[in-house]
Amino acid sequence: MGDAGIVALGKALEMSRSLRRVVLDDNGMTLVGLRALAAAMGVNRSVTELPMPLLDLSRMLSSDEADKVFAVVATLEDKLRRNQRL
């Protein structure tokens, strides 16, 4: 899927009002895709379950951008908690 697929998924998530669960991992996502996913979750209000993509995250954390990855993951978790309260 890669980042391009994650960006496309993000656009769909921004419009979705019924999708509740998104499961994705081992898709070759980088920090670019993770940021796109977090941005989409900033708009989406229906997704309440999004398990962290551990395989993709482990690859990202082995880079020199680990602090940025942690910050985006924290944003994603905040958006999920917001949606769970709605």
N, C-alpha and C positions, 0 to 999 in steps of 0.2 A: 504494500500500500504506500509506504513512504510518506514523506511530509505532504506531497501533493494530494494524496488520498485523505490524509487527516484534515487538510484545509477544506477539501470538498465535504467531508463529513461534518466539519464545523459549520459550514454554511447551511447544511440540512438541519443541524441541531438548533441553529438560530431560529429556524422557522417552525420547528416541531413543537407541538403543544400536547402531544400524547405519549411520546417515547419516554419510558421510565428507566430503562436499564441499557447501558452501553458497555460492552465487553470488548476490549481490544488489547492485544499485546503481541510482541514479536512481529511488528509491522515495519521495522526500520525507521521508526519515528526518532527524530532528533529534537533538540531544543526548539527549533522552528515549529515543528508540528505540535509539540507540547504547549507552546505559547498560543498557537492557533486554537487548540482545544480549550485552553483556559479562557481565551477571549470569547469563544462561542458559548461557554458555560456562563459567562457574564450576562448573556442575553437570554439563554434558555432557562425556563422555570419548571420544566417537567421532569428532567432526568434527576432521579434520586439515588441511583446506584451506578457507580463508575469505578470498578476496581482499578487500582493503580496498575499501569502496564509495567510490571516488575522487570521483565526482560529488557524492554526498551530503556527503562530508567537505569538499570544496572550498567548498560552501555554508556548512557549519558554521564553517569556519575564517575565513570573512569576517565572522563575528560577533565580539562582544567576549568570547566564551567559548572562545577558541582554546586556552588553557592546559588547560581542562577536557577539551576534545576530545582533545588529545594524551595526557592522563592515561588516558582511557578506551581509546584506541587501544593504548597500552602494555599495559594490562590484557588486552585481547583478544589481543594478540600473545603475552603470557605464557601464556595459557590454550591457545592453539594449539600453542605449543612443548611444553607439558606433554603434550598429547594426542599429539603426534608421537613423544614418547619412550615412550609406553605400549605 
